[in-house]
Amino acid sequence: MIFEFESNGDSSTLRAHFELGDKYTGKRQEGALRQITYSGTDITFDYGVRSIHPDLLGLLCLIIFYPFVGQRVVFPMPVSRRLEKAFRKPSFTRPFRFDNVDHRLDRYSGSKMALSFGGGIDSTAVRVMFPEAFVVHEAHTRNGHLVPSFSHDVVRSLGPERGALVTTNQRYVSRPGGWHGWTCAFATSLLLATDFDFGIVLMGSTISSTLLYGGTRYWNRFGARRKHGVTGNYWQSVFNEVGLPVFSPVCGVSGYMTMNLSLDLIRQGKVFFCTTRNGAACLRCTKCLRRDLMRAVVDPTHRPDWAPYDRQDVHEYLERQPLHCGHLFAYAQTRVPDLPPFLASRLRALPVIDSDWPMRVHVRTFDLCDSGWREEIRDRVVAHVEPMERRHLREVRNWDIRPVDQRPSRWRRIRP
C-alpha cells in the first residue's frame, strides 16, 4: 500500500493506493472483529497541516488502514526505525514490510497536553481536572453530510486558543461505518500534534476498559505489560515509542467518579454522551440508561424517567450474562431508591458492592502512563479523587460476574 498526503491552507488529504496483496475487506481491531469493507474514498480533514513529524503521519496512516494492508507500506515520508520495530512485535499478527525507513530520523517530542475529547462524561471529567489541555474534537461527515452533535458547540465556545474542531470522514470510510479500532479516535490529534507541540494526548477511558473487561471481570493489565509494552496495550505502546504517548487519567476510576467530576457541566448542558436524537441524548437506549443510573447515585436531585427504558431491547441487554458494565448496575442496586420493577428484578442476580471503590481511584494504573508525565498526572487526579485502599483493591481483583460455566476450570473447582 502506498500512501500519499497533501495539505493546503485549509484542508489535508490522506490517500491510499492499493497494490497487489492489499485487501478492500478486513476486520475491526477490537470487539467481535466484525468484517469491514473500505469504500475507496480519500480521507479528508478540514485542517491544513503546516508541519507533521514523519512518524506521526506514518502512524496516522496505519491506524486507519491497518485492516487493509497487505505485503508492504510506503509512507508519504520515510519513518523511523522505532515505528518499524513497534509493528514487528508479535502482538501485531500480520507482518508487512516498511519500504522507506530513515534510520537517522529524530524522535518526535512535544511539551503540551492535548485532550482527545468525545464530549461525553469521561472525557469531560478529564477536561475538568486538566483545564490547560488543548481540546481536540473530531466532527464526522457521513456520505458528505455532517453528523450532528451538540459537542461541536462546546468546543467552538472554547475559542481557538483552547480547542480545535476538525471535520473528517475517516470514521465512515468503510462499511459498516465506525472507527476500525479505538486508536482511530486519535487521528485528528496525530494530525495536529506537530503544529501545536503536543507532548501527550489524554483521553477519557475508565476502569471498565482498563482492568474490568467491560465491567464483567478483572483483567490484569499490569501483567500484560510484559507482552504489550509499558501501557499494557500494544497499540497504545506504539504511541509511546514514537514520542506521543496517549493516556487516560481516569483509567483507574469508574463511571461514577467521572459522572461526579462532570456534574457541574452536565447541569449546564455541556455534556453529550448520546447523540442519536439529532445530536442530543435519546434517553431510551442502554447507554442513556447507564448514565441516568449513575447520575441518580451521585446527584440526589436527579429523578430519571424510567418508563422509556422499559423496552424489549433494554430488557434483552439486562438479561445478558455476564452483564456489560455490570459493576455500574451492582453499585446502584442499593443506592437508587424506587428502581422500577423491570430494572430491579433483573439486577438481583448481581453481587452488591457495599464499599465505595467505584468512587475512588486505583493509583497503580498511573504506572501505565509514560514516565515523563506520570507524576504530574497522578498528583492532579489524586487531588480530586481518593485512592483505593487495600480492601478496595482486593474487591476489584476479585470482581467476576461471569456464570460459573463461563469461568476457567480452576474457578469451577473452587466455586462449584
N, C-alpha and C positions, 0 to 999 in steps of 0.2 A: 504494500500500500504506500503510495507516495502522497505526502501532504503538501498543501500549498496554502500560504497565509498572506492575505492582503489587508492593508489598513490605510484609510484616508482620514480626512479631518473629522468625520462624524460616524464612521462605521468600520467594522472589521469583519472579514470573511475567512472561514476555515473550510478548505475544500479537500476532499479525499479522492484520489484517483485509484480505483480498484484495479488490481492486476490479477493474473492467473494465480489461483490459490486463495485469494481473498473471497469472502462469502458475504452475500447480502442477507443471510439469515444467521442468527446467533442466539445466545441465551443471556438473560439478565444475570447480573453478577451477585444477586442476593435473593433471598426468599425461595420460592419454588423453582427458580431458574427457568422461568417461562420463556418460550421461544419468541423472538422479535425479528422483524424484517426491516432493514434500512430502506428508506424511501428514495434515496439518491439525491436528496436535497442538500445544498450547501448549508453550513452553519453560519448564521449571521448574528452580529451583535451591533447594537446602535451606540457603540463607543469606539472612537478612533484611537487605537493604541499608538502612543508615541515611542515607547520602548518596552521590550519584553525579553527577559532572560531566556536563552535557548532551552534550558531545562524546564522552565515553567511552560513554555509553549509546547515542548515535546510531551510533557505530562498532560497538558490540556488535550492534545491530540489523542493520547492513549485512553484517558478516562472516558472519552466519548465514543471512540471507535474500536476499543479493545475487543468487543464481541465479534467483530467482523474481520480482524486482521488475520492474514494467512501466514506466509513464509517470511516476510521481511517488512521493515518500515524504513522509510526515507523521510526525514523531517524537513521542515522549511529551512532550518538552520542546524548545523551539527550540534549534537547534545554531548554532555559529559559522560565519561566512563561511569560516574556514580549512578546516573539514571539507567544505563545499560545493566550494570550489576544488580540494581534493585529488581529488575524484571527477570534476572537469571535465577532468582531464588525459587526453591521447589514449590512454594505456595502458588506461584503463577504456573499453572499446569500446561499452558500452551506456549512453548518457546518459539521465538521468531528472531530473525537477525536484525541488528541495528546497523544500517549500512552507511551512516555518516556520524562518526563519533570524533570529538575533539578532545584529546587527552590533556590538553593544556587549559581547558575552559575553567575559569574560576567558579567556585561555588557561589550560588546566589545568597545574598544576605540583605535583610531589611531590619528596620528598627521600630516599626509602629504596629499596633494591634488593629486587626480588622475583625469584623463580625459578619459571618455569613448568616444573614437574617432572613428567616422564613416568615416572620410576622406573628407567629404563634406564641404560646405561653412559655415554652422552653427557651427559645432564643430571646424573648423579651426579658426573661429573668437574667440572662447574661448581659443584656443591654443595661439593665438596672444596676448590676454590680460593676460593670465596666463601661461607664458613660463615655470614656475617652476613646473607645474602639470605633473606628470608622465603619459605618454600617453599609454593607453591600447587599442589595436585594435584587433578585432576578425576576423580571416580569416575563411572562411566557406568551408567545404567539402560537396559535394552532390554526393551520390552514390559512395563514395570512391574517388572522384576527387576534386581537389582544384578549387573553383570558382575564376576566375581571377579578380584581382583588382590592379591597379597601386598604390593604397593607401598602399599596403604591402611594397612597396619600400620606401615610405615616412617614415613609421615607422622604418623600418630597418636602414635608414640613420641617425636616432636619436641616435643610439647606445644603449646598454643595460642599461646604467645609466639613460636614459631619456625616454625609451619606451620599450614596450613588444608587440610582435605579437604572439597571441595564436590561434592555429588552432583547430577547433572543428566542430563536425557535428550537434550541438544542434539546428541550425536553420532549419535543414531539417530532423528531426526525425519524422515528421508527414506528412501526405498528405492531402491537398496540402502543399507544403513547405512554409517556412516563420516562423518568430517568432510568438509564440502564443499571445504575448502581448508586449507592449513597454518595460516592465521591463526585458524581456529576453535579451535585449541589455547590461545588466549589469552582465550577468552570469560570464564572464571572470574577471570582476573587483571584484566580490564577491570571486572568486576563489583565486585571488592574494592578496586580501586586507590584510590578517593577515601577510603574509610573507613580504609585502612591507610597512606595517604600514600606510595604507590609512586611513585617518580620514574623508574624504568626497570625493564623486565621482561627478565630474562636467560632464555636458552633453550639447549638442547643441540643444535646442528646443526653438523656437521663440514664439512671442506673438500670432501667429495664433493657436498654440496648447494650450496656457495658458488662454487667455482672449477672443479670437475672433472665437472660434468654427470653425476652418478651414478657417478663413477669411470671414465667411458669416454673423456673428452676434456677438454681445458682450455676453459674459458669465461671470457671477460674481463668479470667482474662490475664491475671498476673503470670500464671504458668505458661500461657500461650506466647509470652514474650520470647521464650527460648526458640520458638519456631518462626514467629512472625515479627520479630524486632521489638524495639523499646515500647511501642504503643500497644502491642498485643494484637494488632490487626495489620496484615501485610500491605494492604492498600494505604492505610494511614501512615505506616512506617516509610513508604516511598516519599511522601511529602517531607518527612523529617530529613531523609537522606539528601534531598535536593536543596534543602535550606529554607523551606517554607512549611514549618510544622503546622498541623491542624490539631485542635484540642477542644474538648467540651469542658468548661469549668463546672458544669452541673452533672457530669457523668457519674458522680458519687451520690446524687440525691434523687429522690423520687419526684414524680409529677406533682405531689402535694406541696413540696417545697418550692418548685418553680411557680406553681399557682400562687402560693403565698407571696413570693417575691414580686409577681406581676400584678398583684391585686389592684394597686392604685391605678395602673394604666388600663386594666380591664374595666374598671369603673368609669374611666374617662372615654371608653370606647375606642381604645388604640391597640387592641389585641384581636387578631382574627385567626382562629385555629381551624376554621372550616369555611370554605369559600364557595360552596356548591349552590347557594342561593344568590346568584348574581354578585358574587364576591363577599357575601356575608354568610353567617352560620345558618344551617338549615334547622338546627335544634330538633332533629329527629333521627340522626344516624348514630352509630355506635361511638364514633369519636366525640360527638357532642354529648352523648350520654356520660362518657367518662369525665369530660370537662365539667358538666353540671354536678356530677357526683363529687368531684374533688373540691369544687368551689363551695358546695354545701357543707363540706367539712371545715374548710379554713375561713369561711365567711358566714357567720351566724345569721346575717341579714338576707342571705340568698335563699329564695324559695323557688326551686325549679318547678316547671310544669312537666310532670312525668308522663302525662297522657299521650303526647305524640310519640313517645318511645315504646308504647305498648303495641308493637308491630311484629309481624311474623319474622322478619329478617333480624330484628334485635333479639327476639326470643331464641332463634337458632344460634346466634352468636353467644348468648349467655349459657347455652347448653353444651357448648363445645368443651371437650376435655382433652388437654388442660385448657383452661380459660385464658385467652390472651389478655395480658395486663391484669392477671388475677390478683396480684399484690394490691392493686389500687382498689379493687372491689372488696377484698378481705379487710382492708383497713377501714373502709367506710361502713361496714356492716353494723357496728355498734355505735357509730358516731353521727349517723344521719337519722334523725327522728322521722317516723312515719314514712318509711320506704314503701312504695306501692307493692301490693302482693306479687305482681308479675316479676318484680325485681328481687324482693326479699326471698321469695320461695326458691329462686334459682341460685342464690348465694349461700344458702345454708350448708352446702357441701364443702365450702371453703373453710380453711382454718381461720380463726380470728386472730388478728395482730393486736395484742394488748399493749405492747410498748410503743414508743414514739419514733422508732427508727426511720419510718418514712418521712419524718420531718427533720432528719439530721443528715450529715454528710459522711460518707466513707472516705476518710482522709488518705487512705493508701492509694486511691485512684489517681492522686496527683503524681505518683511515680510513673504514670503512663504519659506524662507531659514532658516535652523537651526540657532538658536540664537548664537551659539558659533562661527559660520563662517560668520554671516550676515554682520557685519560692514566691515570686510576685503574685502569681495567680492563686496559689494556695492561701497566702495570707489574706488576700482580698475576700475569698469565699468564706473562710473561717470567721472573718469579721461579720459576716451576715448569717452564717448557719453554724449551729453547734455540731461538733464532731460526734460520731457514734462512739459509744463505749464498748467494752469487750462483749457485754451481753448482747448488744445490738449487732455486732459483727458476727456473733455466733448464729443469731437468728437469720441474718442474711445468708450465711454459708449453708444453713440447713433448709432454706426455702426450696420447696419442691411440691407442686400441686399436681403432678402427673398421676394418673391412675397407676396402681401398683403394677399392672401388667405392661405398662409402658416404661417402667424403670429398669435399669440394668439388673442383672441377676443377683448381684450382691445385695441390692435393696430388697429384692423379693425374699431372699433368705432371712434378712434381718427383720423385715416388716411384712410378715405373711398376711 
